[in-house]
Amino acid sequence: MLPVVRRNSWMVPNFDDQFGRMRNEFESIFDRFFGQDGASLSSGWSGLPIAAWEDDDHFFVEAELPGVSEPDVDVTVHNGMLFIRGERRPPEGRNYLYNNRLYGRFERVITLPATVDPDAVKAELSGGLLRIELAKSPEAKPKKISLQAK
């Protein structure tokens, strides 16, 4: 059985008013971009979901990469930027009846808030989650200054 794709019918189309024409134009743009079945026609995907946080010694970045294998991911640190690049490839030999997954090349660039030690970067891909640990360089770590009383 094929899935049914429905659009919200929050507004009844009326070709004689501005809102009806605008709604039809948006639907036309949607159909040209995503196709009639809702599958993307673009060769790449964007919007790579990430989370980033820090502690005193490290920056951490996690990126959701379901269906991406380790050889298809490239992590680079250069000039205070973290680059996550790769490609999600569709499985071969499938004859899809419906496919709403996005495939193709992706790239996410994150400006790091302080300098990191490029030799101490660790990256691990497990279960579709890429976890990157970036050690802060000594000059980026907070330093406690001791006070001397007189």
Backbone hydrogen bonds, N-H to C=O, Kabsch-Sander energy under -0.5 kcal/mol:
donor,donor_aa,acceptor,acceptor_aa,energy
5,V,3,P,-0.5
6,R,4,V,-0.6
10,W,8,N,-0.6
17,D,14,N,-1.3
21,R,17,D,-1.7
22,M,18,Q,-2.6
23,R,19,F,-2.7
24,N,20,G,-2.1
25,E,21,R,-2.1
26,F,22,M,-2.5
27,E,23,R,-2.3
28,S,24,N,-2.0
29,I,25,E,-2.4
30,F,26,F,-2.7
31,D,27,E,-2.6
32,R,28,S,-2.3
33,F,29,I,-2.3
34,F,30,F,-3.1
35,G,31,D,-1.8
38,G,35,G,-1.1
41,L,33,F,-1.4
45,W,105,R,-1.6
51,A,62,E,-2.1
53,W,60,F,-2.1
55,D,58,H,-2.3
59,F,134,L,-2.7
60,F,53,W,-3.3
61,V,132,I,-2.3
62,E,51,A,-2.7
63,A,130,L,-2.5
64,E,49,P,-2.3
65,L,63,A,-0.7
65,L,128,G,-3.5
68,V,65,L,-1.6
72,D,69,S,-1.6
73,V,70,E,-1.6
74,D,85,R,-3.3
76,T,83,F,-2.3
78,H,81,M,-2.4
81,M,78,H,-1.2
82,L,110,I,-3.0
83,F,76,T,-3.4
83,F,81,M,-0.5
84,I,82,L,-0.5
84,I,108,R,-2.8
85,R,74,D,-2.8
85,R,83,F,-0.5
86,G,106,F,-2.0
87,E,72,D,-1.6
88,R,104,G,-2.5
89,R,87,E,-0.6
94,R,91,P,-0.6
96,Y,94,R,-0.7
104,G,88,R,-2.8
105,R,43,S,-0.6
106,F,86,G,-2.4
108,R,84,I,-2.4
110,I,82,L,-2.7
112,L,80,G,-2.6
112,L,110,I,-0.6
117,D,135,A,-2.6
120,A,117,D,-1.8
121,V,118,P,-0.7
122,K,133,E,-2.7
124,E,131,R,-2.3
126,S,124,E,-0.6
126,S,129,L,-2.2
129,L,126,S,-1.5
130,L,63,A,-3.1
130,L,128,G,-0.5
131,R,124,E,-3.0
131,R,129,L,-0.6
132,I,61,V,-3.3
133,E,122,K,-3.1
134,L,59,F,-3.0
134,L,132,I,-0.5
135,A,120,A,-0.6
135,A,133,E,-0.6
136,K,57,D,-2.9
137,S,115,T,-1.7
140,A,137,S,-1.8
141,K,137,S,-0.9
141,K,138,P,-0.7
145,I,143,K,-0.5
146,S,144,K,-0.6
149,A,147,L,-0.5
